[in-house]
Structures are given as C-alpha cells and as structure tokens.
Amino acid sequence: MKVLVVDDMSANRKLLVWMLEDEGHEVIEAENGKQAFDSFVQESPNLVLMDVMMPVMDGYESAKLIKQHTGDVHVPVIFLTALNDEESLSRCLASGGDDFLTKPFNEHILQAKISAHTRIQDLNQQITEKNQELLFHHLQTNREHEIVEHVFSNAINASFWDSGNIEYYMSAMSAFNGDLLLSAPSPSGGLYVLLGDFTGHGLSAAIGSLPVSRAFFAMSKQGLTIGDIAEEVNSQLVQLLPDHMFCAATLLELNSSGDEITLWAGGLPDGLLVSCEGEIKGMIVSQHMPLGALETREFERDVKVLRVSKGDRIFLHTDGIIESNNGNGEMFCTERFEGMFKKNCFSEGVSFVDKVIGRLEEFTGGGNQDDDISLVELLCQPVTGVTCVRDENATLLEDAIPWTININLGPDQMRVGDPISRVVEMMGAAVGLAEHKDYVHTVLTEMYANSLDHGILGLDSALKKTEQGYQDYYQQRSVRIAELKSGTIEINLEFKPAKGGGDVFLKVKDSGKGFEFDNLVEVDEEDSFGRGLPLIYSLCEDVKYSDGGCTINARYNLRA
C-alpha cells in the first residue's frame, strides 16, 4: 500500500515511516498541508496520515482539497492529533477525515486502523465497480428499450384509427405493454379489430406483438377471413413462443354496413353486446383456447356471426380492468363493470370509455397497476373512412368455373376431427371465395351439427335450456357418438357464378328419423345468441327442410 505521511515534525514522520515500512508499505512524506495536496495529486496514494496543526496549510484544509480531488474514489484520511476535545475531533471528521489517531502513536492501533480502512477501501472499490457496471448496463438497457420501443411502435402504429367506429383505452403496467390492440380496414369496406393479452408483463409479454401484428396486417390487406387470420396468428405464435406463453385474444370484423360482426374469441373475459339504450343484449363468450396454446392440427377456427342493430356497441376488455384492486384488496370485478350499463348511459358528448376508466381510477384510488389495462368500444354503424375495393372480386366470381363438392360421412368420420373445416378448405381455394369462407363455414357447421345431434344421435335440444341440462346434453352426445355403429350424413356444396357474384348451394342430408320442422322459422333468437338455426336463416337467402326433416337446403349469396 502507498501511504502519504503528513507532519511538520521530522521526528514524527520518521517514526511513522519506520512503523509503516516495517510492514511493507511504501511511504511518501510531506511537511505541510499544501505539500501534502501536491504530493497526493502527483503520487495517488492509497491512504493519508494527516497532522492537524501545520504551517502554510493545516490538515483540515488539506483534507478538504484531497476529498474534493478524489470525488467518488474512497481514499481514507486518518488525522494524527494530540487534541482530544470533542470540538477538535468533530472538526477532523467534518473536514473529510475518516478516522483519527492520537499522539503518541501506538503501532498496534495504527496497523489495526490501516487494516480496517483498507478493508473499507476494498469494499468501496468493489461497490464503485459494481455501480459502474450497473450504470453501463442501465444505459445499454435503456438504449435497447428505445430501439425495441421504436420497432414495436412502427409495427403497431400501422393500425387504422381514422374510423369513427372504434374508441379505446390502453395503459401498460410497465415500459412494455403485454396487451395488444390492432385495427385495419378490410377491402370490403369493413373494419378488422384484434384485442390480445399475452401471458405475463413487460418486454417478455410484448415480444409476441411483432409476429401477431405482421400477420394481422398482411392478412387484413388481402381481405382474408377472421378464421384465416386467427389460424395464421396461432401458427406463428406456436412456432415462436415457449410452451408456457400464449395470447388470449378476440378477433372480429365489422362489415361495411355496420350490421354484422364475425368474431373469434379465445381466452379473454366475456365481451358485451350492448344496445344503443345501454341494455346488455348478450355476452361474447370465449369458446376457444388462447392463440398459441394449440398446435395447428388441433386449432379450432370456427367463428361466430352476430347480426346487430344500428347503434349497438361491442365492448371488449382484458382482465386488467375487472381484476384491479383497491386499498382493501377488493377487485373491480365483472359485476361493477356490467353495472355501469344502464338506460341512457351513452349520453351524447360523453365518452363511455372515459366513464369506465374514471370509475376504475376512483375505485383503485389511482394506485399502481397490477396488470396491463385495455378497453375497446366498437360502435355498430356504417364504417367510415374506408374505401371498398370489391369490384375486382366481383369480376373474378362472374368469370369463375362452376363446381360441386360431394362428401359422405360415416360414424368414423363423425367421431374424428372437424370434417366441416376440411370441406370448407376445399371450397376456400376456389377463385373469389376466400372472403366468404367464414360465413359458409358457420352456416355449414350449424347445418351439420343439427343433422348429427338431432338426426343421427337423436338428442333433444330442449335440454340446453338449463345449465345442468346443457351439461347433460353434451355428456349424452359424447356417449352416443362414441357408441355410434351406423348412420350417414351427406354434404353437398355447389357453386353457380352469376353477375355480381353468384351463389353457393348447401345441402346436408342425414339418415335419421327426421323431426317436426314446420315452425322452425319462429325459433326464439334470444335462446341461441349468435348460433343455431336463426343464424342460418339470417345468413342465407333460402332455407328449406324436406324428407321429414332429414334434409336441409340453403342458398348463400356471394355478395361481391
């Protein structure tokens, strides 16, 4: 160790030099405070033994200059003093001293103090080095975050917000948002929307935003269906994310006239369909696993199609809203959220999204968020700000070649997989039909389910009117289809092009006993929100039963 000894008395310096060199230390001498400071700057010693009372400059002033010069580097200054009053000792420490040693010197005490301050100095050096490392990594992390945030912003800011149909609120728990909201116009003049919530928080959760946004915007530009988009996004996430990560999401498309919504829901809290008066008309219940949770071969791409009225609103949200806590540990909960919907709650000039967020902040007291928060309101009215580009598709359909697909399904085919998706995939490859694939898939799924459940398996749909009956229905369904030995379902699809588009004729015939079908048109739609026979009637131009209820025919018009 290099030690600077400062004392105006030569005898004291010689004594200290002898004590220090005997222990192997290198010693530098100075006769006064000014000489001590100059030597310190030139030699950079590791420790200073400083006398108090000296000519030219005393030890107090010299210690101050030395401490100012060292800055954050810790160099111990031990005062050598014969003074023992409290005021003098306090002044030693106040001027920058770290310790003091009283005269006459005790060699053992001197060596003990040097050893103690050496340990302190080593620890201080380690802390300084760690702090420098932390500062470097902090600056590097900030820079990397800036780059990542720039990339994320460019990817997500491609969303289309010019339409007056959508209003939203998003608040991230940390620097990066694990929630994702995307919007894009469709070539048909409608509007695509995706709300997603990735597992976890921060950068690790947000990383999935890039492949999702890329797939979403690319497929939206092509006018592909919600089912296609959901399937592709799922495939991307399965390839990218680890097994424990996935994205709860709802994807939807509002058509250009604002009276029809196609949606795929997997894992988010229930959304709401609310009338213009504020009455909750129905729930948008998640019917699928989150995106990225299932392999492509297991993925379910079927969608819901909702007929809505002008002025209706769709509300989607992530669990950050209903699971927000107040100071008492209570959650905002679904009941409080749904309780805000009442008559005239959509007062003119006041944003309902702002109302919800204001109520949430009032409930939580404005404290720290426990999760990312997202709320989306979609107004069901003609979509504004989007140009329809469907004329080219109409021409393609008019010039397309007519085709027919015939499929016969036996018990083994009814038990395994999703035969309807395979049938629709055949149809979807035909020229000009891609944007209609979700609708045809939905209609054909309902027709097939009706033939299988009632015609082949003989199940009674009245069971589904209660929660217990609903469970009994599907339990019976599983048992009967597993034990099924005979029965057939014939599926026939026929496309006939025509000016302006054309028609797809759908026919499903089963080998069952049939049923009473005369009054099916009067089915109560409220009991089958977005599903069942009312949906077939709403999407198709003609629906007819024959053969005692064993055959159903429908005509789907390709409105180009």
Secondary structure, DSSP 8 states (H G I E B T S, - for coil): -EEEEE-S-HHHHHHHHHHHHTTT-EEEEESSHHHHHHHHHHH--SEEEEESS-SSS-HHHHHHHHHHHHTTS---EEEEES--SHHHHHHHHHTT--EEEESS--HHHHHHHHHHHHHHHHHHHHHHHHHHHHHHHHHHHHHHHHHHHHHHHHHHTTS---STTEEEEEE-SSSS-SEEEEEEE-TTS-EEEEEEEESSSHHHHHTTHHHHHHHHHHHHHTT--HHHHHHHHHHHHHHHS-TT--EEEEEEEE-TTSSEEEEEEESS--EEEE-TTS-EEEEE---S--BTSS-GGG-----EEEE--TT-EEEEE-HHHHT-B-TTS-B-HHHHHHHT--TT-S-TTS-HHHHHHHHHHHHHTT---SS-EEEEEEE-S---S-----HHHHHHHHTS--EEEEEEE-HHHHHSS-HHHHHHHHHHTSTT-GGGHHHHHHHHHHHHHHIIIIIIS---GGGGGSHHHHHHHHHHHHHHHHH--S--EEEEEEEEEETTEEEEEEEEEESS-----TTGGG--GGGGTT-HHHHHHHH-SEEEEEGGGTEEEEEEE---
